[in-house]
Amino acid sequence: MVAPIMLLLLLTVFDFGRGFHAYISVTNGARQAARAALNDGVNCTLGDLQTAAQNGASPYSVSVANPVESGGLCAITVSYTYTPVLPFVTGSFSLPIVGQVGPLWSGTMAETAVSK
């Protein structure tokens, strides 16, 4: 009787761990791209910053939006669509006594970094 509940709990923790790792990777990708924009000879363009964002977000393949340059600042947005193993993490579900719960995770995460 306890084994299915423990397995579900273990899978939920595993799923959130994967999601947290993906979020940290997306944040690192945005940070690396902003750091690359600080280097001399690097323009605030997608071609110059995309490789830095991809390397920083490894092992995840992230999407990089066109960087925005305004007032001497370069803002780059890195995003990743996370797909969980358990379906109720991104959807809502009903629990006895508690009622409607969810969604626990939206599925898409994005981070914007700004450099001078």
Beta strands, then each sheet from edge to edge (+ up, - down):
strand 1: 63-64
strand 2: 68-70
strand 3: 73-81
strand 4: 93-95
strand 5: 99-101
strand 6: 108-115
sheet 1: 1+ 3- 2+
sheet 2: 1+ 3- 6+
sheet 3: 4+ 5-
end
